[in-house]
Amino acid sequence: MEWVETTGKSIEEAKSIALDQLGVADEEAEFEILEEPKAGLFGRTRGEARVRARVKPRTPRAKNDRRERRPRREDGASTGERSSRPKQPRKQENNMSDNKDNAERPRRERPEGPPADPAQVAAEAEKFLVGLAVSIGATGETVVNIQGDDIEVQLNGSELGLLVGPRGSTLQAVQDITRVVSQRRMGDHDTRLRIDIGGYRAKRKEALSRFVTQVADEVVATGSARALEAMPSPDRKIVHDALTGRTDIVTHSEGEDPNRRVVISPAAPAASAE
């Protein structure tokens, strides 16, 4: 994932803008502080904070991070430790059977090998989504778009509103579950999977972009800032992207998820040259 670079009046504000541009929550991103505001007179600050951020790469946990089991003594205690439990008599045949089973049972380790094939990840996602549609009495067919490690699977059909939910809340949950089914079970740590149902995301982007453009025009006309309703990070990204080319307004986010919202404010007038 490529890095984005943002600025703000403080480090937190610069990080907030970066999160909105990436469309992810704080715990899903990593940051590098490039520049901090400098202290000025009377407690004021000079300059801007500058950070860069990206979505955390998904890397498998290293094998040596796992705790190794200590060899156990015959009395059941770990080597180097004394057991406070009294010995429990066991039949000899049971001990022999247990030892045989332990010797034959292979140790379970995380599968290793080449990165998962994006086409295979998409196929697993398609299978799950079609089955999900059938389970609610609907029918659906999928369209897949793969660009490198980015995968988008669209589920289209009738009677799929139940899987979208109010403002896409159920769609987000479906996406999370689909990722578990198609990525985690396959040990995939490289691809980025995105789910859409009934073209909701495209419709939402168009409607939201049109709405915030109208709000921005009102902010310029009245000279007063306006806070939008609380939105998830993907919707906040749409707002920032829709208004990024305008020089007459500025946007920033405030609050904590799930109540985080975008504020649209008039741009400060440019200082006149003397």
C-alpha positions as a printed Julia matrix, in Angstrom:
274×3 Matrix{Float64}:
   0.0     0.0     0.0
   1.36    3.43   -0.95
   2.03    6.1     1.65
  -0.05    9.29    1.88
   1.39   12.52    3.26
  -0.78   15.01    5.16
  -0.4    18.2     7.19
  -2.34   19.75   10.04
  -2.18   22.19   12.91
  -1.17   19.3    15.2
   0.12   15.75   14.86
  -3.33   14.39   15.77
  -5.04   16.52   13.14
  -2.56   15.41   10.46
  -3.11   11.77   11.47
  -6.88   12.25   11.35
  -6.73   13.61    7.81
  -4.51   10.69    6.76
  -6.98    8.16    8.19
  -9.79    9.73    6.22
  -7.75    9.63    3.02
  -6.94    5.95    3.58
 -10.49    5.12    4.63
  -9.42    2.97    7.6
  -9.53    3.1    11.4
  -6.54    4.13   13.51
  -5.52    0.58   14.45
  -5.32   -0.4    10.77
  -2.75    2.26    9.85
   0.87    3.04   10.63
   2.38    6.51   10.78
   5.68    8.32   10.41
   6.02   11.82   11.86
   7.93   13.96    9.36
   7.65   17.35   11.04
   6.19   18.73   14.26
   4.87   22.27   14.88
   7.44   24.51   16.51
   6.84   26.39   19.74
   6.42   30.12   19.34
   5.79   33.11   21.58
   3.08   33.09   24.23
   2.46   29.37   23.89
   1.54   29.59   20.22
   2.86   27.21   17.61
   4.5    27.98   14.29
   4.37   25.87   11.16
   2.37   22.71   10.57
   2.62   19.08   11.56
   3.44   16.74    8.7
   2.99   12.97    8.78
   2.81   10.14    6.31
   0.71    7.03    6.73
  -0.29    3.82    5.04
  -2.48    0.81    5.69
  -0.59   -1.71    7.8
   0.74   -4.53    5.62
  -0.64   -7.91    6.56
   2.28  -10.11    7.55
   2.06  -13.59    9.0
   3.25  -14.06   12.54
   6.81  -15.36   12.72
   7.23  -18.95   13.79
   9.71  -18.06   16.52
   7.06  -15.89   18.17
   5.2   -18.96   19.29
   5.93  -20.32   22.72
   7.69  -23.62   22.67
   6.27  -26.24   24.93
   8.63  -27.36   27.64
   9.34  -31.06   27.81
   7.31  -32.69   30.53
   8.57  -35.06   33.15
   6.92  -38.31   33.86
   5.07  -36.75   36.81
   3.39  -34.24   34.42
   5.37  -31.16   35.51
   7.42  -29.0    33.16
  11.18  -29.4    33.27
  12.72  -27.13   35.91
   9.44  -26.84   37.87
   8.13  -28.82   40.77
   4.65  -30.14   40.57
   2.44  -29.43   43.56
  -0.16  -31.9    42.37
  -0.09  -35.43   43.74
   0.65  -38.19   41.3
  -2.43  -39.76   39.83
  -2.1   -43.49   39.19
  -2.74  -44.42   35.6
  -2.97  -47.72   33.91
   0.09  -48.74   31.94
  -1.88  -49.45   28.79
  -3.33  -45.91   28.83
   0.15  -44.42   29.12
   1.35  -46.47   26.18
  -1.66  -45.47   24.13
  -1.23  -41.75   24.93
   2.46  -41.82   24.09
   1.74  -43.53   20.8
  -0.94  -41.0    19.9
   1.34  -38.06   20.75
   4.17  -39.52   18.69
   1.95  -40.05   15.65
   0.05  -36.74   15.93
   1.89  -34.12   13.81
   2.52  -30.72   15.33
   0.14  -28.12   13.89
   1.95  -25.19   12.36
   0.89  -22.21   10.32
   0.97  -23.15    6.64
   3.88  -21.72    4.72
   4.38  -21.25    1.04
   3.93  -18.72   -1.75
   1.38  -15.87   -1.41
  -2.24  -16.8    -1.97
  -3.53  -16.53   -5.52
  -5.91  -13.51   -5.72
  -8.11  -15.44   -8.15
  -8.52  -18.24   -5.62
  -9.32  -15.76   -2.85
 -11.94  -14.17   -5.1
 -13.43  -17.58   -5.94
 -13.86  -18.4    -2.24
 -15.51  -15.01   -1.69
 -17.86  -15.58   -4.63
 -18.88  -18.99   -3.33
 -19.65  -17.62    0.12
 -21.62  -14.6    -1.13
 -23.8   -16.63   -3.51
 -24.53  -19.08   -0.7
 -25.39  -16.2     1.61
 -27.86  -14.82   -0.92
 -29.52  -18.23   -1.25
 -29.79  -18.51    2.55
 -32.03  -15.41    2.69
 -34.18  -16.56   -0.21
 -32.55  -14.34   -2.83
 -30.58  -15.08   -5.98
 -27.37  -13.39   -6.97
 -24.48  -13.53   -9.38
 -21.01  -12.13   -8.89
 -18.67   -9.87  -10.84
 -14.97   -9.89   -9.93
 -12.39   -7.2   -10.57
  -8.77   -8.03   -9.69
  -5.96   -5.49   -9.97
  -2.76   -6.82   -8.47
  -3.47   -7.59   -4.83
  -6.69   -5.53   -4.8
  -9.84   -7.63   -5.21
 -13.39   -6.37   -5.58
 -16.29   -8.83   -5.63
 -19.74   -7.48   -6.5
 -22.87   -9.44   -5.68
 -25.77   -8.43   -7.94
 -29.35   -9.62   -7.98
 -32.8    -8.98   -6.56
 -33.98   -8.86   -2.94
 -30.46   -8.16   -1.64
 -31.36   -5.12    0.45
 -31.23   -7.2     3.62
 -27.52   -7.75    3.05
 -26.88   -4.01    2.69
 -28.73   -2.66    5.71
 -29.19    0.96    6.79
 -26.41    3.08    5.27
 -24.43   -0.03    4.4
 -24.01   -1.22    8.01
 -24.88   -4.84    7.18
 -22.73   -4.7     4.04
 -19.73   -3.83    6.2
 -20.42   -6.84    8.43
 -20.8    -9.09    5.36
 -17.45   -7.82    4.07
 -15.75   -8.64    7.39
 -17.18  -12.17    7.43
 -16.27  -12.76    3.79
 -12.69  -11.75    4.54
 -12.54  -14.36    7.28
 -13.91  -17.05    4.97
 -11.81  -16.28    1.92
  -8.6   -14.81    3.33
  -7.85  -15.96    6.85
  -8.77  -19.57    6.24
  -6.36  -19.61    3.32
  -3.6   -17.91    5.27
  -3.76  -14.92    2.93
  -1.91  -11.86    4.24
  -1.3   -10.04    0.97
  -4.55   -9.25   -0.83
  -7.05   -6.52   -0.04
 -10.64   -7.68   -0.48
 -13.58   -5.33   -0.97
 -17.22   -6.4    -1.22
 -20.12   -4.57   -2.86
 -23.74   -5.67   -3.01
 -26.28   -4.43   -5.55
 -23.99   -1.57   -6.6
 -24.54    0.1    -3.23
 -21.07    1.58   -2.89
 -21.16    3.31   -6.28
 -24.65    4.68   -5.58
 -23.59    5.82   -2.12
 -20.49    7.55   -3.49
 -22.48    9.4    -6.14
 -25.23   10.52   -3.73
 -22.81   11.49   -0.96
 -20.55   13.43   -3.33
 -23.52   15.35   -4.69
 -24.8    16.12   -1.17
 -21.48   17.38    0.25
 -20.93   19.56   -2.81
 -24.23   21.31   -2.02
 -23.23   21.64    1.64
 -19.87   23.14    0.63
 -21.65   25.72   -1.54
 -23.84   26.67    1.45
 -20.78   26.98    3.7
 -19.16   29.38    1.22
 -22.38   31.39    0.86
 -23.01   31.73    4.6
 -19.41   31.83    5.79
 -20.28   29.36    8.56
 -18.77   25.92    9.12
 -21.04   22.89    9.08
 -20.56   19.49   10.69
 -21.94   16.5     8.81
 -23.55   13.49   10.45
 -21.31   10.8    11.9
 -19.94    8.49    9.2
 -17.72    5.41    8.95
 -14.22    5.94    7.59
 -15.04    4.84    3.96
 -17.78    7.5     3.75
 -15.52   10.17    5.27
 -12.98    9.36    2.58
 -15.65    9.94   -0.08
 -16.38   13.37    1.41
 -12.73   14.42    1.46
 -12.15   13.09   -2.06
 -15.23   14.88   -3.41
 -14.07   18.25   -2.03
 -10.31   17.89   -2.37
 -10.1    20.08   -5.49
 -11.86   23.07   -3.93
  -9.87   26.01   -2.61
 -12.79   27.92   -1.07
 -13.4    25.38    1.73
 -11.39   23.06    3.98
 -12.42   19.79    5.6
 -11.33   17.98    8.72
 -12.71   15.21   10.92
 -13.39   15.36   14.63
 -14.64   12.99   17.32
 -14.04    9.31   17.87
 -15.52    6.38   15.96
 -18.35    5.53   15.64
 -19.31    9.2    16.21
 -16.55   10.7    14.09
 -17.77   13.31   11.6
 -16.45   15.61    8.86
 -16.57   19.38    9.34
 -16.64   21.65    6.29
 -15.35   25.18    6.93
 -14.75   28.26    4.76
 -11.13   28.56    3.68
  -9.15   31.31    5.38
  -8.73   34.35    3.1
  -5.31   34.59    1.51
  -3.06   37.2     3.03
  -2.65   40.2     0.74
   0.85   41.06   -0.38
   2.11   44.41    0.84
